[in-house]
């Protein structure tokens, strides 16, 4: 694995770790999300320190280069995270709509009394 990719992975892991820690301090991130991002950082760091893992997985899956394998994995993981975030947003929108409707009905009952 090229040295530049290893450096990129280490820098990306450190920047992600700093960003997540800042969000935790400001209470702007849920615990489950923080755990996901810590796991993501750990995976990046492990791949940077032990590049043989990327070579082995790339060979196993028939990916042309370890760099392509790493970027493929990162994209796949982030797509799954985005999908789960979309599901959560859809649930929250439905809940908000229900709450607005309930409040409107309650207000209408108060006015009619």
The first five atom37 places (N, CA, C, CB, O) and aatype in JSON, in Angstrom:
{
  "aatype": [20, 20, 20, 20, 20, 20, 20, 20, 20, 20, 20, 20, 20, 20, 20, 20, 20, 20, 20, 20, 20, 20, 20, 20, 20, 20, 20, 20, 20, 20, 20, 20, 20, 20, 20, 20, 20, 20, 20, 20, 20, 20, 20, 20, 20, 20, 20, 20, 20, 20, 20, 20, 20, 20, 20, 20, 20, 20, 20, 20, 20, 20, 20, 20, 20, 20, 20, 20, 20, 20, 20, 20, 20, 20, 20, 20, 20, 20, 20, 20, 20, 20, 20, 20, 20, 20, 20, 20, 20, 20, 20, 20, 20, 20, 20, 20, 20, 20, 20, 20, 20, 20, 20, 20, 20, 20, 20, 20, 20, 20, 20, 20, 20],
  "atom_mask": [
    [1, 1, 1, 1, 1],
    [1, 1, 1, 1, 1],
    [1, 1, 1, 1, 1],
    [1, 1, 1, 1, 1],
    [1, 1, 1, 1, 1],
    [1, 1, 1, 1, 1],
    [1, 1, 1, 1, 1],
    [1, 1, 1, 1, 1],
    [1, 1, 1, 1, 1],
    [1, 1, 1, 1, 1],
    [1, 1, 1, 1, 1],
    [1, 1, 1, 1, 1],
    [1, 1, 1, 1, 1],
    [1, 1, 1, 1, 1],
    [1, 1, 1, 1, 1],
    [1, 1, 1, 1, 1],
    [1, 1, 1, 1, 1],
    [1, 1, 1, 1, 1],
    [1, 1, 1, 1, 1],
    [1, 1, 1, 1, 1],
    [1, 1, 1, 1, 1],
    [1, 1, 1, 1, 1],
    [1, 1, 1, 1, 1],
    [1, 1, 1, 1, 1],
    [1, 1, 1, 1, 1],
    [1, 1, 1, 1, 1],
    [1, 1, 1, 1, 1],
    [1, 1, 1, 1, 1],
    [1, 1, 1, 1, 1],
    [1, 1, 1, 1, 1],
    [1, 1, 1, 1, 1],
    [1, 1, 1, 1, 1],
    [1, 1, 1, 1, 1],
    [1, 1, 1, 1, 1],
    [1, 1, 1, 1, 1],
    [1, 1, 1, 1, 1],
    [1, 1, 1, 1, 1],
    [1, 1, 1, 1, 1],
    [1, 1, 1, 1, 1],
    [1, 1, 1, 1, 1],
    [1, 1, 1, 1, 1],
    [1, 1, 1, 1, 1],
    [1, 1, 1, 1, 1],
    [1, 1, 1, 1, 1],
    [1, 1, 1, 1, 1],
    [1, 1, 1, 1, 1],
    [1, 1, 1, 1, 1],
    [1, 1, 1, 1, 1],
    [1, 1, 1, 1, 1],
    [1, 1, 1, 1, 1],
    [1, 1, 1, 1, 1],
    [1, 1, 1, 1, 1],
    [1, 1, 1, 1, 1],
    [1, 1, 1, 1, 1],
    [1, 1, 1, 1, 1],
    [1, 1, 1, 1, 1],
    [1, 1, 1, 1, 1],
    [1, 1, 1, 1, 1],
    [1, 1, 1, 1, 1],
    [1, 1, 1, 1, 1],
    [1, 1, 1, 1, 1],
    [1, 1, 1, 1, 1],
    [1, 1, 1, 1, 1],
    [1, 1, 1, 1, 1],
    [1, 1, 1, 1, 1],
    [1, 1, 1, 1, 1],
    [1, 1, 1, 1, 1],
    [1, 1, 1, 1, 1],
    [1, 1, 1, 1, 1],
    [1, 1, 1, 1, 1],
    [1, 1, 1, 1, 1],
    [1, 1, 1, 1, 1],
    [1, 1, 1, 1, 1],
    [1, 1, 1, 1, 1],
    [1, 1, 1, 1, 1],
    [1, 1, 1, 1, 1],
    [1, 1, 1, 1, 1],
    [1, 1, 1, 1, 1],
    [1, 1, 1, 1, 1],
    [1, 1, 1, 1, 1],
    [1, 1, 1, 1, 1],
    [1, 1, 1, 1, 1],
    [1, 1, 1, 1, 1],
    [1, 1, 1, 1, 1],
    [1, 1, 1, 1, 1],
    [1, 1, 1, 1, 1],
    [1, 1, 1, 1, 1],
    [1, 1, 1, 1, 1],
    [1, 1, 1, 1, 1],
    [1, 1, 1, 1, 1],
    [1, 1, 1, 1, 1],
    [1, 1, 1, 1, 1],
    [1, 1, 1, 1, 1],
    [1, 1, 1, 1, 1],
    [1, 1, 1, 1, 1],
    [1, 1, 1, 1, 1],
    [1, 1, 1, 1, 1],
    [1, 1, 1, 1, 1],
    [1, 1, 1, 1, 1],
    [1, 1, 1, 1, 1],
    [1, 1, 1, 1, 1],
    [1, 1, 1, 1, 1],
    [1, 1, 1, 1, 1],
    [1, 1, 1, 1, 1],
    [1, 1, 1, 1, 1],
    [1, 1, 1, 1, 1],
    [1, 1, 1, 1, 1],
    [1, 1, 1, 1, 1],
    [1, 1, 1, 1, 1],
    [1, 1, 1, 1, 1],
    [1, 1, 1, 1, 1],
    [1, 1, 1, 1, 1],
    [1, 1, 1, 1, 1]
  ],
  "atom_positions": [
    [[0.86, -1.17, 0.0], [0.0, 0.0, 0.0], [0.9, 1.22, 0.0], [-0.97, 0.0, 1.22], [1.89, 1.27, 0.73]],
    [[0.55, 2.18, -0.81], [1.36, 3.4, -0.92], [1.38, 4.15, 0.39], [0.83, 4.29, -2.04], [0.41, 4.15, 1.15]],
    [[2.52, 4.79, 0.63], [2.68, 5.57, 1.87], [1.65, 6.69, 1.94], [4.1, 6.15, 1.95], [1.16, 7.01, 3.02]],
    [[1.33, 7.28, 0.79], [0.36, 8.38, 0.79], [-1.02, 7.91, 1.25], [0.27, 9.01, -0.61], [-1.74, 8.66, 1.91]],
    [[-1.4, 6.69, 0.89], [-2.69, 6.17, 1.33], [-2.68, 5.92, 2.84], [-3.03, 4.87, 0.58], [-3.66, 6.2, 3.53]],
    [[-1.57, 5.41, 3.35], [-1.45, 5.19, 4.79], [-1.54, 6.51, 5.54], [-0.13, 4.47, 5.13], [-2.23, 6.61, 6.56]],
    [[-0.86, 7.52, 5.03], [-0.91, 8.85, 5.66], [-2.32, 9.4, 5.59], [0.09, 9.83, 4.98], [-2.83, 9.97, 6.56]],
    [[-2.96, 9.23, 4.44], [-4.34, 9.7, 4.29], [-5.26, 9.03, 5.3], [-4.85, 9.44, 2.86], [-6.1, 9.7, 5.91]],
    [[-5.13, 7.73, 5.48], [-5.98, 7.01, 6.43], [-5.75, 7.48, 7.86], [-5.74, 5.52, 6.32], [-6.7, 7.64, 8.62]],
    [[-4.52, 7.69, 8.21], [-4.21, 8.16, 9.57], [-4.76, 9.57, 9.79], [-2.69, 8.14, 9.84], [-5.35, 9.85, 10.83]],
    [[-4.56, 10.45, 8.82], [-5.07, 11.83, 8.93], [-6.59, 11.82, 8.98], [-4.57, 12.7, 7.75], [-7.19, 12.54, 9.78]],
    [[-7.22, 11.02, 8.13], [-8.69, 10.94, 8.13], [-9.2, 10.42, 9.46], [-9.19, 10.04, 6.99], [-10.2, 10.92, 9.98]],
    [[-8.53, 9.42, 10.02], [-8.94, 8.87, 11.31], [-8.81, 9.93, 12.41], [-8.1, 7.63, 11.67], [-9.71, 10.09, 13.22]],
    [[-7.71, 10.64, 12.43], [-7.5, 11.66, 13.46], [-8.49, 12.81, 13.33], [-6.07, 12.2, 13.38], [-9.03, 13.28, 14.33]],
    [[-8.73, 13.27, 12.1], [-9.69, 14.36, 11.91], [-11.1, 13.93, 12.31], [-9.69, 14.82, 10.44], [-11.84, 14.7, 12.92]],
    [[-11.47, 12.71, 11.96], [-12.79, 12.21, 12.35], [-12.9, 12.09, 13.85], [-13.06, 10.84, 11.7], [-13.93, 12.45, 14.43]],
    [[-11.86, 11.6, 14.5], [-11.86, 11.48, 15.95], [-12.0, 12.85, 16.63], [-10.57, 10.79, 16.43], [-12.78, 12.99, 17.57]],
    [[-11.26, 13.84, 16.16], [-11.35, 15.19, 16.73], [-12.75, 15.76, 16.53], [-10.3, 16.12, 16.08], [-13.32, 16.34, 17.46]],
    [[-13.3, 15.59, 15.34], [-14.64, 16.1, 15.05], [-15.69, 15.45, 15.96], [-15.0, 15.86, 13.57], [-16.55, 16.14, 16.5]],
    [[-15.62, 14.14, 16.12], [-16.6, 13.42, 16.95], [-16.45, 13.85, 18.41], [-16.42, 11.88, 16.82], [-17.45, 14.07, 19.1]],
    [[-15.23, 13.96, 18.89], [-15.03, 14.39, 20.27], [-15.58, 15.79, 20.53], [-13.55, 14.35, 20.63], [-16.14, 16.05, 21.59]],
    [[-15.42, 16.69, 19.56], [-15.99, 18.04, 19.71], [-17.51, 18.0, 19.77], [-15.53, 18.95, 18.55], [-18.13, 18.71, 20.56]],
    [[-18.1, 17.16, 18.93], [-19.57, 17.05, 18.93], [-20.08, 16.42, 20.23], [-20.05, 16.21, 17.73], [-21.14, 16.78, 20.72]],
    [[-19.32, 15.49, 20.78], [-19.72, 14.88, 22.05], [-19.67, 15.91, 23.17], [-18.81, 13.67, 22.39], [-20.58, 15.99, 23.99]],
    [[-18.61, 16.71, 23.2], [-18.49, 17.74, 24.24], [-19.63, 18.75, 24.17], [-17.15, 18.46, 24.1], [-20.07, 19.26, 25.21]],
    [[-20.09, 19.04, 22.98], [-21.19, 20.0, 22.8], [-22.56, 19.33, 22.87], [-21.04, 20.72, 21.47], [-23.58, 19.98, 22.66]],
    [[-22.59, 18.04, 23.16], [-23.83, 17.25, 23.23], [-24.64, 17.36, 21.94], [-24.68, 17.71, 24.42], [-25.86, 17.51, 21.98]],
    [[-23.97, 17.28, 20.82], [-24.63, 17.38, 19.53], [-24.68, 16.04, 18.79], [-23.92, 18.4, 18.68], [-25.04, 16.01, 17.61]],
    [[-24.34, 14.96, 19.46], [-24.33, 13.66, 18.81], [-24.86, 12.61, 19.79], [-22.9, 13.29, 18.31], [-24.57, 12.66, 20.98]],
    [[-25.61, 11.67, 19.27], [-26.13, 10.59, 20.11], [-25.04, 9.56, 20.38], [-27.35, 9.91, 19.45], [-24.07, 9.45, 19.63]],
    [[-25.21, 8.83, 21.46], [-24.22, 7.83, 21.86], [-24.03, 6.77, 20.78], [-24.63, 7.17, 23.17], [-22.9, 6.39, 20.47]],
    [[-25.11, 6.29, 20.21], [-25.01, 5.26, 19.17], [-24.23, 5.78, 17.96], [-26.42, 4.81, 18.73], [-23.43, 5.04, 17.38]],
    [[-24.45, 7.02, 17.59], [-23.71, 7.59, 16.47], [-22.24, 7.76, 16.81], [-24.31, 8.93, 16.06], [-21.37, 7.52, 15.98]],
    [[-21.96, 8.18, 18.03], [-20.57, 8.34, 18.46], [-19.84, 6.99, 18.43], [-20.5, 8.94, 19.89], [-18.69, 6.93, 18.01]],
    [[-20.51, 5.94, 18.86], [-19.9, 4.61, 18.83], [-19.6, 4.19, 17.4], [-20.82, 3.57, 19.51], [-18.54, 3.63, 17.12]],
    [[-20.53, 4.46, 16.49], [-20.3, 4.14, 15.07], [-19.05, 4.85, 14.57], [-21.52, 4.54, 14.21], [-18.2, 4.23, 13.94]],
    [[-18.94, 6.16, 14.85], [-17.81, 6.92, 14.35], [-16.5, 6.49, 15.01], [-18.04, 8.4, 14.58], [-15.46, 6.49, 14.35]],
    [[-16.52, 6.12, 16.29], [-15.31, 5.61, 16.93], [-14.87, 4.3, 16.27], [-15.55, 5.4, 18.44], [-13.68, 4.07, 16.05]],
    [[-15.83, 3.45, 15.97], [-15.53, 2.19, 15.28], [-14.96, 2.47, 13.89], [-16.8, 1.32, 15.16], [-14.02, 1.8, 13.47]],
    [[-15.5, 3.44, 13.19], [-15.03, 3.83, 11.86], [-13.58, 4.31, 11.94], [-15.93, 4.94, 11.27], [-12.74, 3.93, 11.12]],
    [[-13.29, 5.16, 12.93], [-11.93, 5.66, 13.14], [-10.99, 4.5, 13.44], [-11.9, 6.7, 14.29], [-9.87, 4.44, 12.91]],
    [[-11.43, 3.58, 14.28], [-10.6, 2.43, 14.63], [-10.28, 1.6, 13.39], [-11.31, 1.57, 15.69], [-9.14, 1.16, 13.21]],
    [[-11.27, 1.38, 12.55], [-11.05, 0.61, 11.31], [-10.04, 1.31, 10.4], [-12.37, 0.41, 10.56], [-9.16, 0.65, 9.84]],
    [[-10.16, 2.62, 10.24], [-9.21, 3.36, 9.42], [-7.8, 3.24, 9.98], [-9.61, 4.84, 9.32], [-6.84, 3.03, 9.24]],
    [[-7.68, 3.38, 11.3], [-6.36, 3.3, 11.92], [-5.76, 1.9, 11.77], [-6.46, 3.68, 13.41], [-4.57, 1.77, 11.49]],
    [[-6.57, 0.87, 11.95], [-6.07, -0.5, 11.81], [-5.6, -0.74, 10.38], [-7.17, -1.54, 12.19], [-4.55, -1.35, 10.17]],
    [[-6.35, -0.27, 9.39], [-5.94, -0.46, 8.0], [-4.67, 0.33, 7.68], [-7.07, -0.03, 7.06], [-3.86, -0.1, 6.86]],
    [[-4.49, 1.47, 8.32], [-3.28, 2.25, 8.09], [-2.06, 1.6, 8.73], [-3.45, 3.67, 8.64], [-0.97, 1.6, 8.15]],
    [[-2.24, 1.03, 9.91], [-1.12, 0.42, 10.62], [-0.79, -0.96, 10.07], [-1.43, 0.32, 12.11], [0.38, -1.34, 10.0]],
    [[-1.81, -1.71, 9.68], [-1.62, -3.06, 9.16], [-2.14, -3.14, 7.71], [-2.33, -4.11, 10.06], [-3.23, -3.68, 7.49]],
    [[-1.4, -2.63, 6.76], [-1.89, -2.61, 5.37], [-2.04, -4.01, 4.76], [-0.94, -1.79, 4.5], [-2.71, -4.16, 3.73]],
    [[-1.44, -5.02, 5.39], [-1.58, -6.39, 4.86], [-3.04, -6.82, 4.85], [-0.74, -7.37, 5.7], [-3.44, -7.63, 4.01]],
    [[-3.82, -6.3, 5.77], [-5.26, -6.63, 5.81], [-5.92, -6.2, 4.51], [-5.95, -5.95, 7.02], [-6.71, -6.96, 3.93]],
    [[-5.61, -4.99, 4.06], [-6.21, -4.48, 2.82], [-5.76, -5.3, 1.62], [-5.85, -2.99, 2.61], [-6.55, -5.59, 0.73]],
    [[-4.47, -5.68, 1.6], [-3.99, -6.52, 0.5], [-4.7, -7.86, 0.46], [-2.48, -6.73, 0.62], [-5.12, -8.32, -0.6]],
    [[-4.84, -8.49, 1.62], [-5.48, -9.79, 1.71], [-6.95, -9.72, 1.27], [-5.38, -10.34, 3.13], [-7.41, -10.55, 0.49]],
    [[-7.67, -8.7, 1.79], [-9.09, -8.57, 1.43], [-9.28, -8.23, -0.04], [-9.76, -7.48, 2.29], [-10.19, -8.73, -0.69]],
    [[-8.4, -7.38, -0.57], [-8.48, -7.04, -2.0], [-8.26, -8.27, -2.86], [-7.45, -5.94, -2.36], [-8.98, -8.49, -3.83]],
    [[-7.26, -9.08, -2.5], [-7.03, -10.32, -3.26], [-8.21, -11.28, -3.13], [-5.75, -11.0, -2.76], [-8.61, -11.9, -4.11]],
    [[-8.75, -11.39, -1.93], [-9.87, -12.3, -1.68], [-11.09, -11.93, -2.51], [-10.22, -12.3, -0.2], [-11.77, -12.8, -3.04]],
    [[-11.36, -10.64, -2.61], [-12.55, -10.17, -3.33], [-12.29, -9.86, -4.79], [-13.1, -8.95, -2.66], [-13.21, -9.54, -5.54]],
    [[-11.04, -9.95, -5.22], [-10.71, -9.7, -6.62], [-10.69, -8.22, -6.98], [-11.68, -10.41, -7.5], [-10.91, -7.87, -8.13]],
    [[-10.44, -7.37, -6.01], [-10.34, -5.93, -6.26], [-8.94, -5.63, -6.77], [-10.67, -5.09, -4.97], [-7.97, -6.2, -6.28]],
    [[-8.84, -4.75, -7.74], [-7.58, -4.49, -8.43], [-6.45, -4.04, -7.5], [-7.79, -3.45, -9.48], [-5.32, -4.5, -7.63]],
    [[-6.75, -3.14, -6.56], [-5.7, -2.64, -5.67], [-6.25, -2.46, -4.26], [-5.11, -1.31, -6.2], [-7.46, -2.29, -4.09]],
    [[-5.39, -2.5, -3.26], [-5.84, -2.29, -1.89], [-6.46, -0.91, -1.68], [-4.68, -2.48, -0.93], [-7.4, -0.76, -0.89]],
    [[-5.95, 0.09, -2.37], [-6.51, 1.44, -2.25], [-7.97, 1.45, -2.72], [-5.68, 2.45, -3.07], [-8.83, 2.05, -2.08]],
    [[-8.23, 0.79, -3.84], [-9.6, 0.7, -4.34], [-10.49, -0.04, -3.34], [-9.64, 0.0, -5.7], [-11.65, 0.35, -3.14]],
    [[-9.96, -1.1, -2.73], [-10.72, -1.84, -1.73], [-11.09, -0.96, -0.55], [-9.92, -3.06, -1.25], [-12.23, -0.98, -0.09]],
    [[-10.14, -0.18, -0.06], [-10.39, 0.68, 1.1], [-11.44, 1.73, 0.75], [-9.08, 1.37, 1.56], [-12.37, 1.95, 1.53]],
    [[-11.29, 2.37, -0.39], [-12.27, 3.39, -0.77], [-13.64, 2.78, -1.02], [-11.8, 4.14, -2.01], [-14.66, 3.4, -0.7]],
    [[-13.68, 1.59, -1.59], [-14.95, 0.89, -1.78], [-15.63, 0.62, -0.44], [-14.72, -0.44, -2.54], [-16.83, 0.84, -0.3]],
    [[-14.86, 0.15, 0.53], [-15.41, -0.12, 1.86], [-15.9, 1.15, 2.53], [-14.36, -0.79, 2.74], [-16.98, 1.16, 3.13]],
    [[-15.12, 2.22, 2.43], [-15.53, 3.49, 3.04], [-16.84, 3.98, 2.43], [-14.43, 4.56, 2.87], [-17.74, 4.4, 3.15]],
    [[-16.93, 3.94, 1.11], [-18.15, 4.38, 0.44], [-19.34, 3.51, 0.85], [-17.97, 4.34, -1.1], [-20.42, 4.03, 1.12]],
    [[-19.14, 2.19, 0.9], [-20.24, 1.28, 1.28], [-20.69, 1.55, 2.72], [-19.79, -0.19, 1.14], [-21.9, 1.59, 2.98]],
    [[-19.76, 1.72, 3.63], [-20.11, 1.98, 5.03], [-20.87, 3.29, 5.16], [-18.85, 2.01, 5.91], [-21.88, 3.37, 5.87]],
    [[-20.39, 4.32, 4.49], [-21.06, 5.61, 4.58], [-22.43, 5.6, 3.91], [-20.19, 6.7, 3.96], [-23.35, 6.29, 4.36]],
    [[-22.59, 4.82, 2.86], [-23.92, 4.69, 2.24], [-24.9, 4.0, 3.19], [-23.82, 3.9, 0.92], [-26.06, 4.39, 3.28]],
    [[-24.43, 2.97, 3.89], [-25.3, 2.31, 4.87], [-25.67, 3.27, 6.0], [-24.61, 1.05, 5.44], [-26.81, 3.28, 6.46]],
    [[-24.72, 4.07, 6.44], [-24.98, 5.04, 7.5], [-25.99, 6.09, 7.01], [-23.66, 5.74, 7.95], [-26.9, 6.46, 7.75]],
    [[-25.84, 6.53, 5.8], [-26.77, 7.51, 5.22], [-28.18, 6.92, 5.11], [-26.28, 7.97, 3.85], [-29.16, 7.61, 5.37]],
    [[-28.27, 5.65, 4.72], [-29.58, 5.0, 4.62], [-30.25, 4.92, 5.99], [-29.43, 3.6, 4.02], [-31.44, 5.2, 6.11]],
    [[-29.48, 4.55, 7.01], [-30.08, 4.47, 8.35], [-30.48, 5.86, 8.84], [-29.09, 3.82, 9.34], [-31.49, 6.0, 9.54]],
    [[-29.71, 6.87, 8.49], [-30.08, 8.25, 8.87], [-31.36, 8.67, 8.15], [-28.93, 9.23, 8.54], [-32.21, 9.34, 8.73]],
    [[-31.5, 8.28, 6.89], [-32.73, 8.59, 6.14], [-33.94, 7.93, 6.77], [-32.59, 8.15, 4.68], [-35.01, 8.53, 6.86]],
    [[-33.78, 6.69, 7.21], [-34.89, 6.0, 7.88], [-35.28, 6.71, 9.17], [-34.51, 4.54, 8.18], [-36.46, 6.88, 9.46]],
    [[-34.29, 7.13, 9.93], [-34.57, 7.84, 11.18], [-35.26, 9.17, 10.92], [-33.27, 8.06, 11.95], [-36.17, 9.55, 11.65]],
    [[-34.84, 9.87, 9.89], [-35.47, 11.15, 9.54], [-36.92, 10.92, 9.12], [-34.69, 11.85, 8.4], [-37.8, 11.69, 9.5]],
    [[-37.18, 9.87, 8.35], [-38.55, 9.57, 7.94], [-39.44, 9.28, 9.14], [-38.57, 8.38, 6.97], [-40.58, 9.73, 9.2]],
    [[-38.92, 8.52, 10.12], [-39.69, 8.24, 11.33], [-39.96, 9.51, 12.11], [-38.95, 7.23, 12.21], [-41.07, 9.71, 12.61]],
    [[-38.96, 10.37, 12.22], [-39.15, 11.63, 12.95], [-40.15, 12.55, 12.25], [-37.8, 12.35, 13.1], [-40.92, 13.24, 12.92]],
    [[-40.13, 12.57, 10.93], [-41.11, 13.38, 10.19], [-42.52, 12.88, 10.43], [-40.8, 13.37, 8.68], [-43.44, 13.67, 10.63]],
    [[-42.7, 11.56, 10.42], [-44.02, 10.99, 10.68], [-44.48, 11.32, 12.1], [-44.0, 9.46, 10.46], [-45.64, 11.65, 12.32]],
    [[-43.56, 11.21, 13.04], [-43.89, 11.52, 14.43], [-44.24, 13.0, 14.6], [-42.71, 11.16, 15.35], [-45.18, 13.34, 15.32]],
    [[-43.49, 13.87, 13.94], [-43.78, 15.3, 14.01], [-45.14, 15.61, 13.41], [-42.69, 16.1, 13.29], [-45.9, 16.41, 13.96]],
    [[-45.44, 14.99, 12.29], [-46.74, 15.2, 11.65], [-47.87, 14.76, 12.59], [-46.81, 14.43, 10.32], [-48.88, 15.46, 12.72]],
    [[-47.7, 13.61, 13.23], [-48.71, 13.12, 14.17], [-48.87, 14.08, 15.35], [-48.33, 11.72, 14.67], [-50.0, 14.36, 15.77]],
    [[-47.76, 14.58, 15.88], [-47.83, 15.52, 17.0], [-48.51, 16.82, 16.61], [-46.43, 15.81, 17.52], [-49.29, 17.37, 17.39]],
    [[-48.24, 17.32, 15.42], [-48.87, 18.55, 14.94], [-50.37, 18.33, 14.78], [-48.25, 19.01, 13.59], [-51.17, 19.19, 15.15]],
    [[-50.76, 17.19, 14.25], [-52.18, 16.91, 14.09], [-52.88, 16.78, 15.45], [-52.38, 15.62, 13.28], [-53.97, 17.31, 15.64]],
    [[-52.25, 16.09, 16.38], [-52.82, 15.96, 17.72], [-52.97, 17.32, 18.4], [-51.96, 15.04, 18.59], [-53.99, 17.6, 19.02]],
    [[-51.96, 18.15, 18.26], [-52.02, 19.49, 18.88], [-53.1, 20.34, 18.22], [-50.65, 20.2, 18.75], [-53.8, 21.08, 18.91]],
    [[-53.25, 20.23, 16.91], [-54.3, 20.98, 16.22], [-55.68, 20.53, 16.68], [-54.17, 20.81, 14.69], [-56.57, 21.36, 16.88]],
    [[-55.87, 19.22, 16.84], [-57.16, 18.72, 17.33], [-57.43, 19.18, 18.77], [-57.2, 17.18, 17.25], [-58.55, 19.55, 19.11]],
    [[-56.41, 19.16, 19.6], [-56.57, 19.61, 20.98], [-56.91, 21.09, 21.04], [-55.3, 19.33, 21.78], [-57.77, 21.51, 21.82]],
    [[-56.25, 21.87, 20.22], [-56.53, 23.31, 20.19], [-57.94, 23.59, 19.66], [-55.49, 24.04, 19.31], [-58.63, 24.49, 20.15]],
    [[-58.38, 22.81, 18.68], [-59.71, 22.97, 18.14], [-60.76, 22.65, 19.2], [-59.89, 22.08, 16.92], [-61.79, 23.32, 19.28]],
    [[-60.51, 21.6, 20.02], [-61.43, 21.25, 21.1], [-61.48, 22.35, 22.16], [-61.03, 19.91, 21.75], [-62.55, 22.67, 22.68]],
    [[-60.33, 22.92, 22.49], [-60.3, 24.01, 23.47], [-61.07, 25.23, 22.99], [-58.86, 24.41, 23.78], [-61.76, 25.89, 23.77]],
    [[-60.96, 25.53, 21.72], [-61.67, 26.7, 21.16], [-63.18, 26.46, 21.1], [-61.13, 27.02, 19.75], [-63.96, 27.4, 21.28]],
    [[-63.59, 25.24, 20.85], [-65.01, 24.96, 20.71], [-65.73, 24.92, 22.07], [-65.21, 23.64, 19.98], [-66.96, 24.91, 22.1]],
    [[-65.02, 24.9, 23.16], [-65.66, 24.87, 24.48], [-66.18, 26.19, 24.89], [-64.71, 24.39, 25.52], [-66.74, 26.32, 25.97]]
  ]
}
